[in-house]
Amino acid sequence: MRGLKIVYLLLLTLALSGCALTATMVPVEGPLSQQRPAPVIQVKADGIMGNSGNIVFAMPGGETCKGRWSSAAGAEVTVGAASLISQYGSTVLSGYSVSTGRGQNPGQAIATCPQGRTVQLEFVTGAGTAHGFGVGKDNEGNLYRFVF
């Protein structure tokens, strides 16, 4: 009986570990991109088995930012002219093109920080996966590229 409980605990731990991921975000334009070495920001996202969840990350000065993300999985969504990806994608995500239709899932996230910084993120994941790439921008003049 005890061995069975250990197996269940191990399976539960493995199942829950797949419900979160870490994205790597790097500033590519703006004041933070001028720092040497450039800061690397680790964004923790939960709820990746669904279409929305929480994000949390620490800025280079230690300020902790929190927010929500959501993805339009399986939707045929058009990336509009006012989106971050359409504005900055050709510069920040060189070598990639994002088209409408099936095969990718667009998503967005918004995070706020206690000292007034707000960060908007746009990303694309492959259909059936929780991995992708995106562009971010904050209200302090920084532009970010991130992968997860």
Secondary structure, 3 states (H helix, E strand, C coil): CHHHHHHHHHHHHHHHHCCEEEEEEEEEECHHHHCCCCCCEEEEEECCCCCEEEEEEECCCCCEEEEEEEECCCCCCCCCCCCHHHHHHHHHCCCCCCCCCCCEEEEEEEEECCCCCEEEEEEEEECCCCCEEEEEEECCCCEEEEEC
